[in-house]
Each structure stands twice: as C-alpha cells, then as structure tokens.
Amino acid sequence: MPSPDLAIVREPQDVDDALKQIGLTRDIVVEVALSAAAARADTLPVDPSLAPGMLSYIFGVRAIRMSLLKSGWRTSRQGNVESTVNDDLGVQLFFQNVDLACKESHDPQAVSGKGRASRHLVAAGQGELFGHPASNTTISALGCTPTVWVICVSVEDFSVRAEVSCPKTFQGPQFEEFHQRIFVLDESFEPTPKRLGDNEDGLDDFDVEISKK
C-alpha cells in the first residue's frame, strides 16, 4: 500500500525537473530500461532459469555506468552491493528488476529480495536526508551519506516500464514505502510481421521485428 505522504511525479516537465535534481535525464533512464529489457529478451529457454534476471541486471548496471561515469559519477561496491555514486549531489543510484513499475496503486517489489547491506545503505542515506541519522553510517568522499535512489525496471510480455524512486528505510527483504517515485517510461511494443523478400531464404513466411505499438 503506497504511503500517504508519497510524492509521485508523472507529468513530463515535472519528471524532467525531478530527474535533473538527481543528475539524471529521461534519455538516460530510458536507455537503461531498454538495455535491460533487450538483455532479458536475448535469453533462450535452454538457459539457466536465473539468466533473464541476471542479464537484465548486468546490462542495466552497465548502461547506468556507461552513461554516468563520464560525468563524474563513480562506481561503488560497498557491502558487495553495486551502485553508482555522485558525491557532488549526494546521490547513490541502484538498478533493480521489479515486479511492476509505474503503477500508482502498487509499490514496486524487487524480484530478488534485498539483503542486510542494502537495508543499511538505505537507512544511512535516507536517515540523514530526512532527519533520522543511522548509527555507523557510510560517508561519501565529501563527508555526507548519499541518498539512495533506485532505477526500477519491469518487463512483462511486450511492456517495459521504468521509474526512479527513493525508498524509505525498510526492515525485511522488500522495499516497503517510498519518499518519491518518478514515473519515466511506460511503453508497450508489439511484434510486427515483416514478409521476407523473394530472394531471401527462410523456413517461415514471416520474420518478426519489434516496433512501438
């Protein structure tokens, strides 16, 4: 159940402004989401069952860093948790595959549960930002604890959704509530049949390409 004090940002200009405050752009978030979705779609039924989520995560994190490291962000692996940090803005950015993003009545749930290190990072950053400092907090290069933001991506059939959200401190394996959710991408795609030319070989009459619905 969404928190009553949750701020949801969904209007295009508001989204752009909110992302700018944390060093992101709509294009960056969309690139991350589509990279993760493409990696998930590239798996085969014979692959290990964890392959779709693993490849989505790997390529999602890669896309974040390929976009941000050249702009002064840095890689962090504290507590064996992968994140990308902007010390100037005090932002620590994570990638997360979730069950469903960009639905106002549903808080996104991590496909894989969060561990103790993730809970500690959120408690440290969000605690300092919202006035409840946690003990043994992690200090960034500039002497402040970076606030945790998460790029949440969900893929269902031909739908790709992405939001950038700031979770509240949580105790269990799942995000429980959020301070703010920025809805960035909610698009559906459908396969479009493309007939092969007369000089093209193929067992089937149609090839499939993906186009926006």
N, CA, C and O of each residue as an XYZ file, in Angstrom:
852
protein
N       0.846     -1.194      0.000
C       0.000      0.000      0.000
C       0.882      1.245      0.000
O       1.732      1.386      0.880
N       0.708      2.149     -0.957
C       1.527      3.356     -1.016
C       1.379      4.202      0.243
O       0.303      4.269      0.839
N       2.473      4.846      0.638
C       2.460      5.717      1.808
C       1.621      6.957      1.530
O       1.635      7.465      0.409
N       0.882      7.460      2.537
C       0.054      8.656      2.326
C       0.868      9.906      2.015
O       0.348     10.843      1.408
N       2.147      9.937      2.426
C       2.973     11.114      2.139
C       3.872     10.909      0.926
O       4.814     11.671      0.708
N       3.580      9.884      0.144
C       4.353      9.592     -1.062
C       4.141     10.675     -2.113
O       3.012     11.099     -2.358
N       5.227     11.116     -2.729
C       5.149     12.076     -3.834
C       5.376     11.327     -5.142
O       6.445     10.754     -5.355
N       4.380     11.331     -6.010
C       4.501     10.692     -7.315
C       4.644     11.773     -8.379
O       3.836     12.698     -8.452
N       5.668     11.647     -9.192
C       5.946     12.614    -10.250
C       5.713     11.924    -11.581
O       6.353     10.915    -11.878
N       4.797     12.462    -12.390
C       4.478     11.789    -13.649
C       4.310     12.738    -14.831
O       4.434     12.305    -15.977
N       4.032     14.024    -14.587
C       3.899     14.966    -15.695
C       5.266     15.183    -16.351
O       6.268     15.327    -15.650
N       5.319     15.207    -17.695
C       6.607     15.238    -18.409
C       7.592     16.294    -17.916
O       8.755     15.975    -17.666
N       7.155     17.536    -17.772
C       8.084     18.582    -17.341
C       8.518     18.368    -15.903
O       9.678     18.602    -15.566
N       7.592     17.922    -15.043
C       7.938     17.642    -13.651
C       8.939     16.496    -13.563
O       9.860     16.525    -12.747
N       8.748     15.485    -14.415
C       9.680     14.353    -14.453
C      11.076     14.832    -14.829
O      12.054     14.478    -14.172
N      11.170     15.633    -15.881
C      12.474     16.140    -16.316
C      13.143     16.953    -15.211
O      14.346     16.822    -14.985
N      12.374     17.785    -14.527
C      12.928     18.619    -13.453
C      13.397     17.768    -12.273
O      14.465     18.011    -11.710
N      12.593     16.771    -11.904
C      12.948     15.913    -10.771
C      14.196     15.089    -11.075
O      15.058     14.919    -10.212
N      14.290     14.581    -12.296
C      15.470     13.807    -12.681
C      16.719     14.680    -12.689
O      17.790     14.239    -12.271
N      16.587     15.900    -13.157
C      17.731     16.813    -13.212
C      18.302     17.055    -11.822
O      19.516     17.193    -11.668
N      17.439     17.109    -10.807
C      17.896     17.364     -9.440
C      18.792     16.253     -8.917
O      19.611     16.487     -8.029
N      18.648     15.044     -9.458
C      19.490     13.931     -9.008
C      20.489     13.510    -10.088
O      21.024     12.403    -10.047
N      20.735     14.394    -11.049
C      21.786     14.152    -12.028
C      21.434     13.229    -13.167
O      22.322     12.690    -13.826
N      20.136     13.036    -13.413
C      19.705     12.128    -14.473
C      18.898     12.877    -15.524
O      18.499     14.025    -15.327
N      18.667     12.200    -16.644
C      17.772     12.695    -17.682
C      16.838     11.568    -18.088
O      17.096     10.397    -17.808
N      15.762     11.934    -18.743
C      14.825     10.926    -19.232
C      15.532      9.966    -20.199
O      15.320      8.755    -20.136
N      16.363     10.502    -21.084
C      17.051      9.662    -22.066
C      17.935      8.620    -21.396
O      17.996      7.475    -21.845
N      18.619      9.010    -20.327
C      19.478      8.059    -19.622
C      18.651      6.926    -19.031
O      19.008      5.757    -19.178
N      17.558      7.259    -18.370
C      16.729      6.227    -17.734
C      16.106      5.306    -18.780
O      16.052      4.092    -18.583
N      15.637      5.873    -19.887
C      15.057      5.056    -20.957
C      16.111      4.120    -21.534
O      15.823      2.952    -21.793
N      17.331      4.620    -21.740
C      18.411      3.781    -22.265
C      18.704      2.621    -21.319
O      18.906      1.491    -21.763
N      18.728      2.896    -20.021
C      18.956      1.844    -19.031
C      17.848      0.796    -19.104
O      18.123     -0.404    -19.129
N      16.605      1.247    -19.137
C      15.468      0.321    -19.158
C      15.461     -0.538    -20.414
O      15.247     -1.748    -20.335
N      15.690      0.068    -21.561
C      15.656     -0.691    -22.812
C      16.850     -1.629    -22.931
O      16.727     -2.708    -23.510
N      17.999     -1.241    -22.397
C      19.163     -2.133    -22.391
C      18.882     -3.366    -21.542
O      19.206     -4.487    -21.931
N      18.277     -3.146    -20.376
C      17.934     -4.268    -19.500
C      16.888     -5.167    -20.141
O      16.991     -6.391    -20.069
N      15.879     -4.566    -20.768
C      14.820     -5.346    -21.410
C      15.358     -6.149    -22.583
O      14.967     -7.300    -22.779
N      16.252     -5.553    -23.366
C      16.826     -6.259    -24.513
C      17.666     -7.445    -24.058
O      17.634     -8.507    -24.679
N      18.417     -7.266    -22.975
C      19.229     -8.366    -22.455
C      18.349     -9.506    -21.965
O      18.662    -10.676    -22.186
N      17.253     -9.170    -21.302
C      16.314    -10.194    -20.849
C      15.729    -10.954    -22.035
O      15.596    -12.177    -21.991
N      15.380    -10.226    -23.090
C      14.759    -10.848    -24.260
C      15.733    -11.710    -25.047
O      15.315    -12.535    -25.860
N      17.025    -11.528    -24.815
C      18.042    -12.251    -25.582
C      18.301    -13.651    -25.043
O      19.082    -14.401    -25.628
N      17.661    -14.012    -23.944
C      17.875    -15.339    -23.377
C      17.045    -16.389    -24.114
O      16.085    -16.071    -24.816
N      17.444    -17.647    -23.933
C      16.779    -18.772    -24.581
C      16.172    -19.692    -23.524
O      16.606    -19.676    -22.372
N      15.180    -20.489    -23.898
C      14.572    -21.413    -22.935
C      15.569    -22.394    -22.327
O      15.353    -22.884    -21.219
N      16.667    -22.691    -23.042
C      17.649    -23.648    -22.528
C      18.617    -23.014    -21.534
O      19.397    -23.721    -20.894
N      18.576    -21.691    -21.398
C      19.468    -21.019    -20.453
C      19.047    -21.324    -19.015
O      17.900    -21.703    -18.778
N      19.959    -21.163    -18.052
C      19.578    -21.311    -16.647
C      18.413    -20.385    -16.301
O      18.270    -19.311    -16.885
N      17.597    -20.800    -15.364
C      16.385    -20.043    -15.048
C      16.677    -18.630    -14.554
O      15.840    -17.739    -14.691
N      17.856    -18.422    -13.982
C      18.185    -17.089    -13.478
C      18.753    -16.171    -14.558
O      19.016    -14.998    -14.295
N      18.945    -16.695    -15.776
C      19.592    -15.909    -16.832
C      18.854    -14.617    -17.177
O      19.504    -13.577    -17.280
N      17.526    -14.627    -17.363
C      16.857    -13.368    -17.729
C      17.084    -12.248    -16.720
O      17.427    -11.127    -17.094
N      16.893    -12.554    -15.444
C      17.086    -11.538    -14.421
C      18.536    -11.119    -14.279
O      18.831     -9.939    -14.086
N      19.447    -12.089    -14.374
C      20.864    -11.780    -14.233
C      21.354    -10.882    -15.368
O      22.033     -9.884    -15.126
N      21.006    -11.242    -16.613
C      21.450    -10.431    -17.747
C      20.806     -9.047    -17.724
O      21.450     -8.049    -18.048
N      19.538     -8.997    -17.340
C      18.863     -7.706    -17.225
C      19.582     -6.819    -16.215
O      19.784     -5.630    -16.461
N      19.964     -7.392    -15.087
C      20.674     -6.641    -14.053
C      22.043     -6.180    -14.540
O      22.408     -5.016    -14.376
N      22.798     -7.100    -15.141
C      24.146     -6.770    -15.612
C      24.107     -5.631    -16.626
O      24.867     -4.668    -16.520
N      23.216     -5.749    -17.608
C      23.167     -4.733    -18.655
C      22.524     -3.436    -18.154
O      22.821     -2.357    -18.667
N      21.654     -3.540    -17.163
C      21.101     -2.333    -16.567
C      22.163     -1.533    -15.836
O      22.269     -0.319    -16.013
N      22.957     -2.223    -15.007
C      24.045     -1.560    -14.289
C      25.073     -1.009    -15.277
O      25.571      0.105    -15.115
N      25.383     -1.803    -16.301
C      26.346     -1.348    -17.305
C      25.871     -0.065    -17.980
O      26.648      0.873    -18.155
N      24.606     -0.026    -18.355
C      24.069      1.159    -19.037
C      24.123      2.388    -18.133
O      24.421      3.489    -18.596
N      23.835      2.201    -16.846
C      23.943      3.315    -15.901
C      25.356      3.872    -15.899
O      25.561      5.081    -16.016
N      26.324      2.985    -15.766
C      27.708      3.441    -15.627
C      28.278      3.983    -16.936
O      29.056      4.937    -16.922
N      27.904      3.393    -18.050
C      28.366      3.911    -19.334
C      27.876      5.338    -19.555
O      28.548      6.140    -20.203
N      26.711      5.645    -19.018
C      26.153      6.991    -19.171
C      26.697      7.980    -18.146
O      26.878      9.156    -18.459
N      26.963      7.513    -16.920
C      27.225      8.440    -15.821
C      28.687      8.595    -15.413
O      29.077      9.661    -14.939
N      29.499      7.563    -15.585
C      30.882      7.658    -15.114
C      31.642      8.777    -15.813
O      32.517      9.402    -15.213
N      31.318      9.032    -17.063
C      31.999     10.100    -17.807
C      31.582     11.489    -17.330
O      32.180     12.492    -17.719
N      30.548     11.539    -16.483
C      30.065     12.829    -15.969
C      30.457     13.052    -14.513
O      29.894     13.914    -13.838
N      31.423     12.273    -14.031
C      31.919     12.495    -12.679
C      31.357     11.566    -11.620
O      31.749     11.660    -10.457
N      30.444     10.665    -11.990
C      29.960      9.673    -11.046
C      31.063      8.637    -10.825
O      32.023      8.572    -11.593
N      30.922      7.833     -9.779
C      31.904      6.787     -9.509
C      31.210      5.475     -9.173
O      30.057      5.445     -8.743
N      31.946      4.398     -9.383
C      31.444      3.067     -9.051
C      31.622      2.797     -7.558
O      32.659      3.123     -6.981
N      30.612      2.203     -6.945
C      30.713      1.775     -5.549
C      30.289      0.312     -5.451
O      29.306     -0.112     -6.059
N      31.057     -0.447     -4.670
C      30.711     -1.853     -4.410
C      30.695     -2.119     -2.906
O      30.972     -3.231     -2.457
N      30.376     -1.112     -2.161
C      30.379     -1.237     -0.712
C      29.391     -2.298     -0.252
O      28.249     -2.336     -0.710
N      29.834     -3.154      0.651
C      28.988     -4.221      1.150
C      28.593     -5.212      0.077
O      27.577     -5.897      0.195
N      29.415     -5.288     -0.992
C      29.117     -6.161     -2.138
C      27.795     -5.796     -2.807
O      27.142     -6.648     -3.410
N      27.406     -4.527     -2.699
C      26.205     -4.029     -3.362
C      26.645     -3.036     -4.433
O      27.313     -2.046     -4.135
N      26.268     -3.306     -5.673
C      26.690     -2.460     -6.790
C      25.847     -1.189     -6.865
O      24.618     -1.243     -6.903
N      26.527     -0.052     -6.884
C      25.822      1.214     -7.072
C      26.730      2.186     -7.804
O      27.911      1.910     -8.017
N      26.171      3.319     -8.184
C      26.916      4.371     -8.872
C      26.627      5.668     -8.126
O      25.467      6.017     -7.906
N      27.681      6.381     -7.738
C      27.546      7.479     -6.777
C      27.973      8.812     -7.387
O      28.983      8.897     -8.085
N      27.189      9.842     -7.112
C      27.558     11.219     -7.426
C      27.795     11.936     -6.104
O      26.846     12.281     -5.401
N      29.059     12.159     -5.767
C      29.389     12.770     -4.481
C      28.948     14.224     -4.407
O      28.579     14.708     -3.337
N      28.985     14.921     -5.529
C      28.587     16.330     -5.525
C      27.109     16.495     -5.193
O      26.726     17.417     -4.472
N      26.276     15.591     -5.726
C      24.833     15.662     -5.488
C      24.402     14.862     -4.267
O      23.276     15.012     -3.794
N      25.294     14.006     -3.751
C      24.916     13.156     -2.629
C      23.886     12.121     -3.018
O      22.933     11.873     -2.280
N      24.082     11.506     -4.201
C      23.132     10.523     -4.731
C      23.840      9.195     -4.956
O      24.924      9.148     -5.537
N      23.221      8.123     -4.494
C      23.707      6.768     -4.732
C      22.634      6.032     -5.524
O      21.515      5.856     -5.041
N      22.971      5.599     -6.741
C      21.985      5.069     -7.676
C      22.144      3.567     -7.852
O      23.246      3.067     -8.078
N      21.027      2.854     -7.745
C      20.997      1.407     -7.911
C      20.101      1.036     -9.094
O      19.234      1.807     -9.503
N      20.334     -0.164     -9.632
C      19.422     -0.744    -10.619
C      18.680     -1.889     -9.951
O      19.266     -2.647     -9.179
N      17.386     -2.019    -10.247
C      16.591     -3.096     -9.657
C      15.524     -3.589    -10.622
O      14.712     -2.806    -11.117
N      15.530     -4.900    -10.889
C      14.395     -5.515    -11.567
C      13.245     -5.615    -10.572
O      13.435     -6.090     -9.453
N      12.055     -5.171    -10.970
C      10.899     -5.210    -10.074
C       9.725     -5.903    -10.753
O       9.720     -6.130    -11.963
N       8.726     -6.233     -9.930
C       7.560     -6.925    -10.477
C       6.714     -6.015    -11.355
O       6.233     -6.442    -12.405
N       6.526     -4.765    -10.938
C       5.702     -3.834    -11.708
C       6.063     -2.402    -11.329
O       5.947     -2.008    -10.168
N       6.498     -1.636    -12.310
C       6.845     -0.232    -12.086
C       5.747      0.672    -12.636
O       4.913      0.247    -13.436
N       5.764      1.915    -12.198
C       4.887      2.971    -12.742
C       3.397      2.684    -12.581
O       2.599      3.042    -13.447
N       3.020      2.044    -11.481
C       1.606      1.883    -11.168
C       1.369      2.531     -9.813
O       1.920      2.091     -8.804
N       0.556      3.569     -9.789
C       0.406      4.394     -8.594
C      -0.100      3.605     -7.392
O       0.297      3.887     -6.262
N      -0.964      2.627     -7.614
C      -1.560      1.880     -6.508
C      -0.692      0.720     -6.034
O      -1.090     -0.027     -5.141
N       0.487      0.563     -6.624
C       1.342     -0.581     -6.291
C       2.779     -0.123     -6.108
O       3.364      0.467     -7.016
N       3.352     -0.393     -4.934
C       4.770     -0.123     -4.723
C       5.591     -1.209     -5.401
O       5.316     -2.391     -5.194
N       6.590     -0.852     -6.205
C       7.390     -1.873     -6.892
C       8.113     -2.773     -5.901
O       8.672     -2.304     -4.909
N       8.093     -4.064     -6.182
C       8.748     -5.047     -5.332
C       9.927     -5.659     -6.071
O       9.803     -6.070     -7.225
N      11.066     -5.716     -5.402
C      12.262     -6.277     -6.019
C      12.033     -7.743     -6.365
O      11.497     -8.504     -5.559
N      12.445     -8.132     -7.572
C      12.301     -9.528     -7.979
C      13.142    -10.417     -7.074
O      12.715    -11.513     -6.709
N      14.334     -9.954     -6.708
C      15.160    -10.658     -5.729
C      15.172     -9.828     -4.455
O      15.381     -8.616     -4.501
N      14.948    -10.475     -3.324
C      14.854     -9.759     -2.060
C      16.135     -9.014     -1.722
O      17.220     -9.398     -2.158
N      16.001     -7.937     -0.937
C      17.153     -7.133     -0.561
C      17.753     -7.650      0.738
O      17.038     -8.080      1.644
N      19.078     -7.599      0.812
C      19.785     -8.099      1.975
C      20.138     -7.015      2.976
O      19.731     -5.861      2.845
N      20.908     -7.418      3.980
C      21.251     -6.508      5.078
C      22.030     -5.292      4.587
O      21.786     -4.177      5.047
N      22.972     -5.495      3.653
C      23.787     -4.380      3.171
C      22.926     -3.326      2.484
O      23.136     -2.128      2.669
N      21.960     -3.776      1.692
C      21.063     -2.834      1.016
C      20.234     -2.059      2.033
O      20.067     -0.846      1.906
N      19.718     -2.755      3.037
C      18.922     -2.082      4.071
C      19.749     -1.030      4.794
O      19.256      0.057      5.094
N      21.016     -1.357      5.075
C      21.880     -0.418      5.785
C      22.144      0.827      4.944
O      22.105      1.943      5.463
N      22.414      0.647      3.647
C      22.691      1.794      2.784
C      21.488      2.723      2.698
O      21.635      3.944      2.731
N      20.298      2.140      2.587
C      19.089      2.963      2.531
C      18.883      3.691      3.855
O      18.590      4.886      3.867
N      19.033      2.980      4.965
C      18.827      3.597      6.275
C      19.813      4.737      6.509
O      19.452      5.770      7.073
N      21.055      4.547      6.076
C      22.073      5.575      6.288
C      21.771      6.829      5.483
O      21.761      7.934      6.025
N      21.527      6.660      4.199
C      21.304      7.813      3.331
C      19.990      8.512      3.585
O      19.947      9.732      3.745
N      18.916      7.740      3.621
C      17.603      8.346      3.820
C      17.457      8.876      5.231
O      16.761      9.868      5.451
N      18.105      8.228      6.194
C      18.028      8.710      7.564
C      18.625     10.089      7.706
O      18.059     10.950      8.380
N      19.773     10.308      7.071
C      20.414     11.621      7.155
C      19.602     12.666      6.411
O      19.452     13.793      6.884
N      19.071     12.293      5.237
C      18.317     13.247      4.429
C      17.052     13.702      5.140
O      16.705     14.882      5.105
N      16.364     12.765      5.784
C      15.066     13.092      6.372
C      15.121     13.251      7.892
O      14.090     13.214      8.565
N      16.341     13.429      8.430
C      16.457     13.857      9.814
C      16.501     12.764     10.851
O      16.253     13.031     12.027
N      16.811     11.522     10.452
C      16.916     10.434     11.425
C      18.208      9.676     11.171
O      18.163      8.571     10.631
N      19.356     10.228     11.539
C      20.639      9.615     11.238
C      20.753      8.217     11.813
O      20.378      7.964     12.958
N      21.279      7.308     10.993
C      21.505      5.942     11.454
C      22.907      5.842     12.034
O      23.802      6.599     11.659
N      23.088      4.897     12.956
C      24.409      4.699     13.523
C      25.291      3.990     12.503
O      24.796      3.266     11.640
N      26.608      4.206     12.608
C      27.563      3.572     11.702
C      27.243      3.854     10.242
O      27.350      2.960      9.403
N      26.850      5.085      9.927
C      26.504      5.421      8.560
C      27.739      5.452      7.684
O      28.857      5.639      8.164
N      27.520      5.268      6.400
C      28.593      5.263      5.428
C      28.776      6.669      4.878
O      27.814      7.282      4.417
N      29.983      7.180      4.920
C      30.237      8.547      4.496
C      30.855      8.538      3.104
O      31.754      7.746      2.822
N      30.375      9.410      2.244
C      30.904      9.508      0.887
C      32.181     10.326      0.893
O      32.640     10.771      1.945
N      32.755     10.524     -0.291
C      34.016     11.247     -0.414
C      33.906     12.687      0.075
O      34.914     13.289      0.447
N      32.698     13.246      0.081
C      32.518     14.632      0.501
C      32.019     14.757      1.938
O      31.649     15.847      2.373
N      32.006     13.647      2.677
C      31.659     13.716      4.078
C      30.182     13.638      4.392
O      29.792     13.900      5.530
N      29.345     13.289      3.429
C      27.918     13.123      3.695
C      27.473     11.762      3.184
O      28.108     11.181      2.304
N      26.396     11.266      3.730
C      25.884      9.973      3.311
C      24.992     10.149      2.091
O      23.998     10.871      2.171
N      25.309      9.515      0.964
C      24.493      9.709     -0.241
C      23.100      9.113     -0.092
O      22.924      8.047      0.498
N      22.128      9.810     -0.628
C      20.747      9.338     -0.620
C      20.564      8.270     -1.689
O      21.031      8.425     -2.817
N      19.890      7.199     -1.335
C      19.680      6.084     -2.261
C      18.491      6.350     -3.174
O      17.394      6.661     -2.710
N      18.721      6.226     -4.472
C      17.678      6.225     -5.492
C      17.820      4.947     -6.296
O      18.926      4.436     -6.472
N      16.709      4.435     -6.780
C      16.702      3.158     -7.490
C      16.006      3.309     -8.838
O      14.877      3.793     -8.910
N      16.692      2.889     -9.915
C      16.019      2.769    -11.205
C      15.323      1.412    -11.215
O      15.973      0.371    -11.306
N      14.006      1.434    -11.121
C      13.198      0.215    -11.072
C      12.661     -0.082    -12.472
O      11.994      0.758    -13.076
N      12.951     -1.268    -12.980
C      12.531     -1.645    -14.331
C      11.702     -2.920    -14.267
O      12.092     -3.894    -13.623
N      10.559     -2.907    -14.938
C       9.750     -4.125    -15.059
C       9.482     -4.401    -16.530
O       9.264     -3.487    -17.325
N       9.504     -5.686    -16.869
C       9.233     -6.129    -18.238
C       8.183     -7.223    -18.169
O       8.364     -8.226    -17.479
N       7.096     -7.028    -18.878
C       6.021     -8.017    -18.905
C       5.513     -8.135    -20.326
O       4.973     -7.180    -20.885
N       5.690     -9.321    -20.911
C       5.336     -9.530    -22.315
C       6.029     -8.464    -23.165
O       7.257     -8.448    -23.245
N       5.268     -7.582    -23.795
C       5.871     -6.557    -24.647
C       5.802     -5.167    -24.012
O       5.867     -4.156    -24.712
N       5.669     -5.120    -22.685
C       5.615     -3.843    -21.976
C       6.897     -3.616    -21.181
O       7.396     -4.524    -20.517
N       7.419     -2.403    -21.256
C       8.601     -2.014    -20.492
C       8.247     -0.768    -19.686
O       7.768      0.224    -20.235
N       8.487     -0.830    -18.380
C       8.202      0.306    -17.509
C       9.439      0.622    -16.669
O      10.194     -0.271    -16.286
N       9.625      1.897    -16.396
C      10.767      2.298    -15.571
C      10.408      3.521    -14.739
O       9.791      4.465    -15.231
N      10.802      3.488    -13.487
C      10.653      4.632    -12.594
C      11.938      4.795    -11.805
O      12.708      3.848    -11.645
N      12.163      6.001    -11.314
C      13.309      6.277    -10.449
C      12.739      6.674     -9.098
O      12.054      7.689     -8.978
N      13.028      5.864     -8.077
C      12.327      6.037     -6.806
C      13.283      6.052     -5.626
O      14.368      5.473     -5.662
N      12.840      6.738     -4.577
C      13.629      6.915     -3.361
C      12.952      6.148     -2.225
O      11.963      6.626     -1.670
N      13.469      4.961     -1.866
C      12.803      4.142     -0.854
C      13.013      4.656      0.561
O      14.034      5.264      0.881
N      12.018      4.395      1.396
C      12.166      4.658      2.824
C      12.933      3.502      3.463
O      13.093      2.438      2.864
N      13.402      3.730      4.684
C      14.068      2.673      5.431
C      13.133      1.475      5.571
O      11.946      1.634      5.856
N      13.680      0.272      5.366
C      12.854     -0.933      5.463
C      13.592     -1.998      6.255
O      14.817     -1.956      6.371
N      12.836     -2.968      6.807
C      13.405     -3.973      7.691
C      13.520     -5.354      7.052
O      14.465     -6.087      7.344
N      12.581     -5.718      6.192
C      12.568     -7.048      5.604
C      13.323     -7.112      4.291
O      14.186     -6.274      4.029
N      13.002     -8.115      3.449
C      13.703     -8.287      2.180
C      13.150     -7.432      1.051
O      13.657     -7.485     -0.070
N      12.109     -6.639      1.333
C      11.465     -5.861      0.270
C      11.359     -4.382      0.639
O      11.280     -4.018      1.813
N      11.361     -3.533     -0.409
C      11.020     -2.133     -0.196
C       9.607     -2.079      0.389
O       8.725     -2.825     -0.036
N       9.401     -1.204      1.351
C       8.094     -1.118      1.995
C       7.341      0.153      1.607
O       6.153      0.097      1.291
N       8.016      1.281      1.628
C       7.395      2.545      1.245
C       8.441      3.415      0.566
O       9.638      3.132      0.622
N       7.968      4.480     -0.079
C       8.868      5.368     -0.808
C       8.598      6.822     -0.435
O       7.468      7.205     -0.133
N       9.664      7.623     -0.462
C       9.504      9.066     -0.301
C       8.998      9.689     -1.596
O       8.117     10.548     -1.586
N       9.571      9.241     -2.711
C       9.209      9.808     -4.007
C       9.375      8.758     -5.098
O      10.289      7.935     -5.059
N       8.462      8.808     -6.079
C       8.545      7.930     -7.246
C       8.402      8.797     -8.498
O       7.442      9.554     -8.638
N       9.369      8.671     -9.398
C       9.366      9.438    -10.641
C       9.075      8.476    -11.784
O       9.909      7.633    -12.114
N       7.895      8.598    -12.390
C       7.490      7.693    -13.463
C       8.080      8.183    -14.785
O       7.765      9.283    -15.239
N       8.930      7.370    -15.398
C       9.675      7.805    -16.578
C       9.205      7.129    -17.862
O       8.995      7.801    -18.871
N       9.037      5.808    -17.835
C       8.753      5.066    -19.069
C       7.635      4.066    -18.836
O       7.661      3.302    -17.871
N       6.656      4.077    -19.723
C       5.578      3.087    -19.712
C       5.145      2.893    -21.158
O       4.248      3.580    -21.647
N       5.790      1.952    -21.833
C       5.541      1.746    -23.251
C       5.268      0.278    -23.536
O       5.817     -0.612    -22.888
N       4.416      0.050    -24.509
C       4.125     -1.299    -24.973
C       4.611     -1.436    -26.407
O       4.502     -0.514    -27.215
N       5.141     -2.594    -26.693
C       5.620     -2.902    -28.028
C       4.878     -4.135    -28.517
O       4.425     -4.949    -27.712
N       4.754     -4.276    -29.807
C       4.133     -5.475    -30.342
C       4.917     -5.952    -31.551
O       5.463     -5.140    -32.298
N       4.978     -7.278    -31.751
C       5.700     -7.794    -32.914
C       4.965     -7.425    -34.190
O       3.747     -7.583    -34.279
N       5.704     -6.934    -35.177
C       5.129     -6.565    -36.462
C       5.619     -7.535    -37.525
O       6.828     -7.652    -37.727
N       4.714     -8.240    -38.215
C       5.165     -9.187    -39.235
C       5.832     -8.473    -40.398
O       5.345     -7.445    -40.868
N       6.947     -9.021    -40.857
C       7.671     -8.468    -41.998
C       7.914     -9.591    -42.997
O       8.630    -10.547    -42.698
N       7.321     -9.480    -44.180
C       7.427    -10.545    -45.168
C       8.831    -10.569    -45.768
O       9.388     -9.532    -46.128
N       9.391    -11.782    -45.867
C      10.702    -11.938    -46.463
C      10.632    -11.722    -47.963
O       9.626    -12.040    -48.596
N      11.702    -11.180    -48.530
C      11.757    -10.980    -49.970
C      11.871    -12.300    -50.712
O      12.190    -13.332    -50.121
N      11.608    -12.259    -52.012
C      11.631    -13.481    -52.813
C      13.005    -14.124    -52.839
O      13.118    -15.339    -52.994
N      14.065    -13.310    -52.686
C      15.413    -13.851    -52.766
C      15.991    -14.191    -51.398
O      17.179    -14.491    -51.279
N      15.150    -14.146    -50.362
C      15.617    -14.462    -49.018
C      15.183    -15.866    -48.649
O      14.047    -16.274    -48.891
N      16.126    -16.601    -48.049
C      15.824    -17.953    -47.615
C      15.167    -17.916    -46.249
O      15.411    -17.003    -45.460
N      14.346    -18.890    -45.974
C      13.721    -18.971    -44.658
C      12.651    -20.033    -44.661
O      11.958    -20.226    -45.660
N      12.512    -20.727    -43.536
C      11.505    -21.770    -43.434
C      10.133    -21.178    -43.214
O       9.128    -21.796    -43.564
N      10.073    -19.971    -42.630
C       8.795    -19.340    -42.342
C       8.523    -18.225    -43.333
O       9.447    -17.679    -43.935
N       7.253    -17.890    -43.500
C       6.884    -16.825    -44.416
C       7.152    -15.445    -43.846
O       7.294    -14.478    -44.595
N       7.222    -15.344    -42.520
C       7.352    -14.039    -41.887
C       8.533    -14.011    -40.939
O       8.807    -14.965    -40.212
N       9.227    -12.869    -40.974
C      10.224    -12.567    -39.969
C       9.534    -11.649    -38.968
O       8.478    -11.094    -39.271
N      10.105    -11.480    -37.794
C       9.482    -10.653    -36.769
C      10.439     -9.550    -36.367
O      11.593     -9.816    -36.032
N       9.969     -8.318    -36.399
C      10.721     -7.196    -35.859
C       9.852     -6.513    -34.821
O       8.626     -6.616    -34.870
N      10.468     -5.825    -33.893
C       9.737     -5.171    -32.818
C       9.550     -3.704    -33.167
O      10.504     -3.013    -33.524
N       8.317     -3.238    -33.062
C       8.031     -1.824    -33.293
C       7.112     -1.337    -32.202
O       6.412     -2.130    -31.572
N       7.109     -0.013    -31.969
C       6.256      0.550    -30.931
C       4.796      0.390    -31.305
O       4.421      0.527    -32.469
N       3.977      0.099    -30.307
C       2.532     -0.011    -30.520
C       1.945      1.358    -30.755
O       0.738      1.486    -30.957
